[in-house]
Amino acid sequence: MRFHYVRDGKICFHCGKVIMDNRGRLKGLDGLRAVFCIAIVIYHVNLSFDSVFSPWLDPIYSYGGYFGNYMFFILSGFLTAYHYKKKIIDKSCRIHTFFGKKLLKLYPVYFCSNLAVLLLDTDRFTIKKTLSTLLMISNGWFDGTDTPYNHPAWFVCILMICYVLYCITCMLARRSSVLYPPVCCFMVFWGMFLEKADWNLPLHYRTCGEGYLNFFLGVLLFELLMTDRISKKRILTAAYAGTGLSAVLMVLSVSGGAPGDMRWWISALCACILSLAVYEEHLIRLLSLPLLQRAGKFSLSVYFWHVPAVRCFIRLKEKTGFPATDQRSKLLFLFPFSGSDRHIVFLQP
């Protein structure tokens, strides 16, 4: 992996266009994170506003959650490998240090957002749910259906399992580097199997498969994009072709005209889009717009807080009669804080 510093504190690598700022952030991925976070928020709008804009946003209502969650898992795997693979393997970053950094970043907002939802809906309190939520094991570890009080936070519970498995993979790579790629490939296919099998076993639920498949797909994507053996032109050609093919297969799969699960094609499509966000000059410029960059850096907070926020706004509306009853006015007022369509309990007092 070759890095070359250029003027204005920006960086190029692998004969590619500028993709980083002077703090080492992949600018295209920051913008990508913003776009897919917006897709998740829109996905969580539907029942909150009686599908008022359904003719416009129906595809996002239907598949925005898949795209958002899959992309965030892939991004997490890619960035984890990017920042920590070498450090964990050569022991310059200890396992407890790795998890300490992750918990310091995730746990405060995870805890506060769950507490906010619980305070807004105290009738849902149980000791078991509270303990599992506090320990970040309420989904994927020992239960495949229960979620934290703040429903979108299930993603983090699965992500922590992926971190554990990735650290184990890196420790195996210490013994023999040839083990790293096949173990990652196995986790991708194991995740595909779990998504279809829908088992009811600890660490083997459908949501676990969703995480394993996409997280380790991101890890493998890092290996592909950072290798010096494949030219930028070939990567871009493969990414463009993969984007088109995955999109077509996804559409055909929805209509029953293509083999395989539609979710697998969404994973492939997200991986191709991420590849373009790393290497495609024009897409990087678009994703580097200041508004998208700011939104990308705050996407984690938006992800955690949009459900608690909409609960507060709906309570305010019920008490004050504001905003107006017109659904479009409500959507424009509450859109950034939209709630959940699959678990409407979060939206009702």
C-alpha positions, 0 to 999 in steps of 0.5 A, a space after each residue: 500500500 503506497 501513500 504519497 503526500 501532496 500539496 495542501 496536506 492532501 494524500 494520494 495512494 495507489 496512483 489514485 486521486 486525492 481521497 484524504 484530508 490532512 487528518 487521514 479521513 477518507 473524504 469520499 466515505 464521509 460523504 457516503 456515510 451521510 447519504 446512507 444515514 439519510 436513507 435510514 432516516 427516510 426508511 424510518 419515516 413511513 408510518 410516522 407520517 402515514 406514507 404521505 410522500 410514498 409515491 416519491 420515496 417508496 423505493 427508499 421506504 422499502 429498501 432504505 434500511 437494507 442499504 443503510 445497514 449493509 453499507 454501515 457494516 461494510 464501512 465498519 469492516 473496511 475502516 476497521 481493517 484500514 486502521 487496525 489490521 496491521 496494529 493488531 497483528 503486530 501487537 502495536 495495538 492491544 486487544 483491550 486498547 482496541 475495544 477501549 477505543 470502540 467503547 469510548 466512541 460508541 457507548 456514551 451515545 448508545 447509553 444516553 439514547 437508550 435511556 432517553 427512549 426508556 424515560 419516554 416509555 417507562 412501561 417497557 421497562 424490564 430488568 432483563 431488557 435493561 441489563 441486556 441493553 446496558 451490556 450491549 448484548 440485547 441482539 445477536 448474542 443470546 436473542 435474535 429478536 429482542 432489541 435495545 430500548 432504542 431500536 436502531 442500536 441493535 446494529 451496535 450489538 452485532 457490530 461488537 460481535 464482528 469486532 470480537 471475530 475480527 480480533 480473533 481473525 487477526 490473532 490467527 494471522 499472527 501465527 500464519 498470514 495465509 489464514 487471514 483471507 480464507 477466514 474472512 471469506 468463510 465469514 462472508 459465506 457463513 453470514 450468507 448462510 445464516 441470513 437464509 437459515 434463520 437459526 435461533 441459536 446464540 451468535 447465529 441469528 439472521 441479524 448476526 449473518 447480516 453483520 458477518 456477511 457485510 462486515 467481512 465483505 468490507 474487510 476483504 474490500 480493503 484488501 482488494 482496494 489497497 493492493 498494489 497488484 491491481 491497477 486503479 483502472 481495473 478496480 474502477 472498471 470492475 466497480 462500474 460493472 459490478 454496480 450495474 450488474 448488482 443493480 439489475 440482479 437486485 431488481 430481477 430478484 425482487 420480481 423473482 427473475 434472478 437466483 439468490 437472495 435480493 439482500 445479497 445483491 444489495 451487499 454487492 451493490 454497496 461494496 461496488 459503491 464503496 469502491 467508487 467512493 474510494 477511487 472515482 474522482 467525480 464521485 469523490 468530489 460530489 461526496 466531498 461537498 461541505 454539507 455532506 462532509 458535515 453530515 457524515 461526521 454527525 451521522 453516528 449521532 443522527 443514527 442514534 438520536 432520530 428515534 428519541 428525538 421524534 418521540 419528543 417532537 410527537 409528545 410536544 405536538 400532542 400537547 401544543 397542537 403544533 405543527 399543523 395536522 397537515 401531514 406534509 407540514 409535519 414531515 417538513 418539520 419533523 423530517 430530520 428526527 423521523 421515527 420507526 415504521 417497523 416498530 411503531 411503539 417508539 412513536 406512540 406515548 
